[in-house]
Amino acid sequence: MPQELEAVFDGTALQLEVPLNLAAGTRVRIVVESVLPNEVKPPKTFLKTAQSLKLQGEPDWSEKIDQYLYEETLSNND
């Protein structure tokens, strides 16, 4: 399945701007095309980055974040 993505060359390797949805060891073909400075997309927001990670968790994370982060510590102090 073709995927279009952007990366930045750091002088040694290409650094992807978003995670690549492939299994480890998957062989790929890469075609490199330079992006002109005026074509560079603005940086993604934190929300867009977080959404691209496809994290999964409890639906009440935002309401009970302390409980999920420190539950073991809190229960040991009781």
N, C-alpha and C positions, 0 to 999 in steps of 0.2 A: 504494500500500500504506500503510495508516494506521500511524503510529508515535506512541506516547505517550512524551513526554519532559518533563523539568522544566528550568526555567531561572530565573535570578534577574535582575530588572530593576535595572540599576545607575543609573537616573535618566535614561539616554539610550537604552540598547539592552538587549535580552534576551541574557543570557550563558548559553549552553547548558551543562548539567552533563555531557553526554556528546557525542561527535562525532555529527553527523547524517549518516546514510548516504544522501546524495543527490548527484547530479551537479551541478556548478556550472551556474547558469542555470535550474534546475528551479523552476517556479512551484508554490507551496504555498498552502494555506488554513490560517490559524492561528486557533484559538479560544482566548482567554485566560480562564483560570479561576484565581482566587487560591487559594493553598493556605494554610489556617489554620496558625498556628505549631505547634499540637500535631500537625498532620498531616505536618510536614516530616520527610523521611526522613533518617536519619543519613548523614554524609558517606561516600562510597565509600572503600574502602581503596586503597592504591597498586596492589595486585595487580589489583583490579577495574578500575581506570582503565587500567592497562597492557593488560589483556585486551581492553578495549573498543577499543583502538587497532588491534587485529588486525595487529600487527607480524609480519613474516616475516623469517627469517634462517636461518643455519646451525644445525643441531641441537646443535652443541657450543659454542654461544656462551658458556655459563657456564664451561666448562672452559678455553677458549682466548680469553677476553675481551681480555687484553693483546695477544695476537698479532693479533686482528682490529682492535683500536684503534690499535696502534702498529707494525703490520707494516712499513709503508714506512720509518718511522724506524729500526727495528731492522735492516732489511736494508741501509740506507745506512751504518750504523756498523760493519758486519762487515768 
